[in-house]
Amino acid sequence: MAQEAPNTSILPPAFNDVNRYQSNTGLQTFGDNLHAAAQALFPHQDRTRYSKVYVLLIRWETEPTLPVSADMSKLYGVFRDVYHFETEMWKIPDSKAQADADERIEKFVRLGSNSEDHLKIVCYAGNTLSTRSSGLAWTSGYKNAHHRYPTVQWSKIQTSLEQASSDVLVLLDCPHVTTESSVQGNGVSELIAACPYDENNNGVRQHSLIKELEAELRELSNLPSFSIGNLYDNLFCRNQAEDSEEGRTDPPPFYLPLTQKDPSSPQSLRLSIHEEGHQELHPARPTTSSSHYSNGDSIPSFRASSSIGRQQAPRIAFAIRLKDQFRAGDLSSDLLSNWLENIPSSIEGVRIEAAFHSQSSLLIVSVPICMSIYMKKSDAIMNLGPI
């Protein structure tokens, strides 16, 4: 029997693909994008410490014997005893889970009169499930007395946190989906989840983000302060290193910016050990292309994860379609250095990995993970993933 010939027809590209093919950006615009991302991590301006940092750790009441219980207890100790944050553990009950969670989150938001000088950290460990409305809900995975799985809608919690006057950091040891913000927000709010929600994990955690958070937060506590970009970078690297050592293929942690005061000039939240009576951060010294933070500066501004050892840290590759006309041989990584003058020398900057020229110039660049999450999205810039 003759084999059926393969179908070699080319389907017409989707509208989004056509729009992407036709989109391009100027080198100056892309450079400004890089500069804004670098400024989010390493701002020239001095920043003040939060006068108070509140932490709410959340897990299900029905999961006392699971490993997550021990992991959460250790993370509780890091926030309370190492960082001296006001930390509380709360267990979601099986009955009236949604009502109790809504009330508890609202109470948490109001702590300290909901001050702009405060930071609120919410950390959840458990499972998730997709709802009929394509939303996401937290679930314990255990049926309650009514033979139903208790759930808590994430959208309600997200809205409450985004409307807070204080800055907010959300840490989710569970799969998560990209959720559109329904409010503009008052402060800066960022989210890190264990991994993206998809059909492979079906809402069940594949590894413990809580355990990885505990390890990285202990290491980073030696810095005067550090950015959430630094924390996410280290969590990503630790995940990749452990996958390599154990032969796993778990997806990396998932970052999502929820709200920014000015999307064109993003900010990365900063954490530091809380000391009563000391509100000023060590000032960030003005930098030039020849004098970076870590060149002679006694205050390091970035610390890589110890999990990667001497290996090269993973980076994120981007394809950029430029409207500027360049010859491939004229392009080098030095071309982008003017926009990256405030990056400490302990971080390798943006590299041009490849360049192509036809009707327009196409650059393949690699960017430090900590910077990549603060880059403005554009149809002319395609994320190619880690390399």
C-alpha positions in Angstrom: 0.0 0.0 0.0 1.4 3.3 -1.0 2.1 5.7 1.8 0.1 9.0 1.8 2.3 11.9 0.8 3.0 14.4 3.5 0.9 17.5 3.5 3.4 20.2 2.6 0.9 23.0 2.0 1.6 26.2 4.0 -1.3 27.6 5.9 -1.8 31.3 5.8 -0.2 32.9 8.9 -2.5 34.1 11.7 -3.2 37.8 12.0 -0.9 38.1 15.0 1.9 36.5 13.0 1.4 38.8 10.1 1.4 41.8 12.4 4.6 40.6 14.0 6.3 40.0 10.6 5.5 43.6 9.6 6.5 45.2 12.9 9.9 46.7 13.5 11.5 49.0 16.0 14.3 51.5 16.0 17.6 50.8 17.7 17.0 53.9 19.9 13.6 52.6 21.0 15.0 49.1 21.8 17.9 50.8 23.7 15.5 52.8 25.7 13.7 49.6 26.5 16.9 48.0 27.8 17.7 51.2 29.8 14.3 51.1 31.5 14.7 47.5 32.4 18.2 48.2 33.8 16.9 51.1 35.8 14.2 49.0 37.3 16.9 46.8 38.9 19.6 49.3 39.5 18.1 52.8 39.9 20.2 55.8 40.2 17.9 57.4 42.7 18.1 56.5 46.4 15.2 54.5 47.7 13.9 54.3 51.3 13.3 51.2 53.2 9.8 50.2 53.9 8.8 51.2 57.4 7.0 47.9 57.8 6.9 44.7 56.0 4.0 42.3 56.6 4.0 38.6 55.5 1.0 36.3 55.2 1.8 32.7 54.6 -1.3 30.7 53.4 -1.9 27.0 53.1 -4.9 24.6 53.5 -6.0 23.4 56.8 -6.4 19.8 55.4 -2.7 19.6 54.4 -0.9 19.4 57.8 1.1 16.3 57.1 2.3 17.1 53.6 5.9 18.2 52.9 4.6 21.7 52.2 3.9 22.1 55.9 7.5 21.7 56.9 8.7 23.9 53.9 6.3 26.7 54.9 7.5 26.6 58.5 11.1 27.1 57.4 10.1 30.0 55.2 8.2 31.4 58.1 11.4 31.3 60.1 13.3 33.1 57.4 10.9 36.0 57.1 10.5 36.4 60.9 13.9 35.6 62.3 16.3 36.6 59.4 14.4 39.6 57.9 12.5 40.6 61.0 9.2 41.0 59.1 5.9 40.8 60.8 4.9 37.3 59.7 1.8 35.2 60.1 0.7 31.7 59.0 -3.0 31.3 58.1 -4.8 28.1 57.1 -7.7 28.1 54.8 -10.6 26.2 56.3 -12.5 23.5 54.3 -15.9 25.2 54.9 -16.6 28.7 53.7 -13.2 28.9 52.2 -13.9 31.7 49.8 -15.7 33.9 52.3 -13.0 33.4 55.0 -10.2 34.0 52.4 -11.8 37.2 51.2 -12.1 38.5 54.7 -8.6 37.5 55.7 -7.0 39.2 52.6 -9.0 42.4 53.2 -7.8 42.4 56.8 -4.2 41.9 55.7 -4.4 44.8 53.2 -5.7 47.1 55.9 -2.8 46.3 58.3 -0.8 49.4 59.2 -3.6 51.6 57.9 -2.8 50.4 54.3 0.2 52.8 54.2 2.2 53.6 51.1 5.4 53.1 53.2 4.6 49.4 53.8 5.2 46.3 51.8 2.7 43.4 51.9 4.0 39.9 51.0 1.4 37.1 50.3 2.7 33.5 50.0 0.5 30.6 49.1 1.4 26.9 48.8 -1.1 24.4 47.4 -2.8 23.3 44.2 -4.8 25.2 41.7 -7.5 24.4 39.2 -9.0 26.1 36.1 -12.5 27.4 36.5 -15.3 27.4 33.9 -14.7 31.1 33.2 -11.0 30.3 32.4 -9.9 31.8 35.7 -7.9 30.2 38.4 -8.8 28.9 41.8 -6.8 27.6 44.8 -7.8 24.2 46.0 -6.7 21.8 48.7 -7.2 18.6 46.6 -9.2 17.1 49.4 -13.0 16.9 49.5 -14.8 18.6 52.4 -17.8 17.4 54.4 -20.0 18.3 51.5 -18.0 16.0 49.2 -16.7 19.0 47.2 -13.3 20.4 46.7 -13.0 23.7 48.5 -11.8 26.5 46.3 -10.8 30.1 46.5 -11.0 32.3 43.4 -7.7 34.0 42.7 -9.3 36.9 40.8 -10.9 38.2 44.0 -7.6 38.1 45.9 -5.7 39.7 43.0 -8.1 42.6 42.8 -7.9 43.2 46.6 -4.1 43.2 46.5 -3.8 45.4 43.5 -6.0 48.0 45.1 -3.8 48.2 48.1 -2.0 51.5 48.7 1.1 49.6 49.7 3.4 47.7 47.4 2.7 44.0 47.1 4.7 40.9 46.4 2.9 37.6 45.7 4.7 34.3 45.9 2.7 31.3 44.7 4.0 27.7 45.2 1.5 26.5 42.6 1.0 26.7 38.8 -0.4 30.0 37.6 -1.8 31.6 34.5 -1.3 35.1 33.1 -4.2 37.1 34.4 -5.1 40.6 33.2 -5.2 43.3 35.8 -8.7 44.7 36.3 -7.5 47.8 38.1 -4.7 50.3 37.6 -3.3 49.8 41.0 -1.9 52.2 43.5 1.6 50.8 44.1 3.9 48.3 42.5 2.8 44.7 42.7 4.8 41.7 41.4 4.1 37.9 41.3 6.3 34.9 41.2 4.7 31.4 40.8 6.2 27.9 40.7 5.4 27.4 37.0 2.8 28.3 34.3 -0.5 26.4 34.5 -0.9 24.0 31.6 -2.4 20.6 30.7 0.8 18.9 31.8 0.8 19.9 35.4 -3.0 20.4 35.7 -2.6 22.6 38.7 -0.3 20.3 40.7 3.1 21.5 41.8 6.0 19.6 40.4 8.6 20.9 42.8 8.7 23.1 45.9 9.1 26.7 45.1 8.9 27.4 48.9 12.0 25.3 49.5 13.9 27.2 46.7 12.6 30.6 48.1 14.0 29.7 51.5 17.4 28.9 50.2 17.7 32.0 48.0 16.3 34.4 50.6 18.8 33.2 53.1 21.7 33.9 50.6 20.4 37.3 49.5 19.9 38.4 53.1 23.7 39.2 53.1 23.1 42.1 50.7 22.1 45.5 52.0 19.1 45.2 49.7 18.2 43.2 46.6 15.6 43.4 43.8 12.8 41.0 43.1 14.4 40.7 39.7 17.5 39.3 41.4 15.4 36.9 43.4 13.5 35.7 40.3 16.8 35.3 38.4 18.2 33.1 41.3 15.0 31.0 41.5 15.2 30.4 37.8 18.8 29.4 37.9 18.3 27.1 40.9 15.4 25.4 39.2 17.5 24.8 36.0 20.4 23.5 38.1 18.3 21.1 40.0 16.6 19.9 36.8 20.0 19.2 35.3 21.3 17.4 38.4 18.2 15.2 38.9 17.4 14.6 35.3 14.0 16.5 35.5 12.3 18.7 33.0 10.2 20.8 35.3 9.2 24.2 33.9 11.0 27.2 35.4 9.3 29.7 37.8 6.8 32.1 36.3 7.0 35.9 36.7 4.1 38.3 36.2 4.1 42.1 36.7 0.6 42.9 38.2 0.7 46.7 38.5 3.3 49.5 37.9 3.0 53.1 38.8 4.5 54.0 35.4 4.7 51.0 32.9 7.2 53.0 30.7 9.5 53.2 33.7 9.1 49.9 35.6 10.2 49.4 39.2 11.5 46.2 40.8 10.5 45.8 44.5 13.5 45.7 46.8 13.8 43.6 50.0 16.2 44.1 52.9 16.5 43.0 56.5 14.2 45.3 58.6 15.9 47.3 61.3 13.8 49.6 63.5 14.9 53.2 63.3 16.8 52.7 60.0 14.7 53.6 57.0 17.3 54.9 54.5 18.8 52.4 52.0 22.5 52.7 51.4 22.6 55.2 48.6 23.2 54.0 45.0 26.3 55.7 43.7 26.0 57.5 40.4 27.5 55.4 37.8 29.2 55.8 34.5 30.2 53.4 31.8 33.6 53.1 33.4 32.5 53.0 37.0 29.9 50.4 37.9 28.4 49.6 41.3 30.7 46.6 42.0 33.9 48.3 40.8 35.3 49.5 44.1 31.9 49.7 45.7 31.6 48.0 49.1 27.9 47.5 48.6 27.1 44.7 46.1 23.9 45.3 44.2 23.4 41.8 42.7 24.2 38.3 43.9 24.0 35.2 41.7 22.6 32.0 43.0 25.2 29.6 44.5 23.3 26.8 42.8 25.0 27.4 39.4 28.5 27.2 40.8 31.0 28.2 38.1 28.6 27.5 35.3 27.4 30.3 33.1 24.0 31.5 34.2 21.1 31.0 31.8 20.0 34.0 29.8 16.9 34.8 27.7 17.2 35.2 24.0 15.2 37.7 22.0 14.8 38.3 18.2 14.5 42.0 17.4 13.4 43.2 14.0 15.0 46.6 13.5 14.0 49.3 11.0 17.5 50.7 11.1 19.8 49.7 8.2 22.9 47.9 9.4 25.4 45.6 7.9 25.8 42.5 10.0 29.5 43.0 10.3 29.0 46.4 11.9 27.0 45.1 14.8 28.6 44.2 18.1 27.5 44.0 21.7 29.3 47.4 22.3 26.5 49.0 20.3 24.1 48.5 23.2 26.5 49.5 26.0 25.4 53.1 26.1 22.0 52.1 27.5 23.5 49.7 30.1 25.9 52.0 31.9 24.2 51.4 35.3 24.5 47.6 35.3 27.0 46.3 37.8 30.0 44.6 36.3 29.1 41.4 38.2 26.4 40.9 35.6 27.2 40.2 32.0 25.2 42.7 29.9 23.3 42.2 26.7 25.1 40.2 24.0 24.4 40.2 20.3 24.4 36.5 19.4 23.6 36.8 15.7 22.7 39.5 13.1 21.0 39.2 9.8 20.3 41.8 7.2 17.9 41.8 4.2 15.0 44.2 3.9 15.5 45.0 7.6 18.0 44.1 10.3 17.3 41.1 12.5 19.2 40.8 15.8 19.3 37.8 18.1 20.4 39.1 21.5 20.7 37.5 24.9 19.7 39.3 28.1 20.2 38.5 31.8 17.1 36.9 33.2 16.7 39.6 35.8 16.5 42.3 33.1 14.3 40.3 30.7 11.2 40.4 32.9 11.2 44.2 32.9 11.5 44.7 29.2 8.4 46.2 27.5 6.6 43.8 25.2 6.5 44.6 21.5 5.4 42.8 18.3 8.9 43.6 17.0 10.6 41.7 19.8 10.1 38.0 20.2 11.1 36.0 23.3 12.9 32.9 22.2 13.3 31.4 25.7 16.3 30.5 27.8 19.7 29.7 26.4 
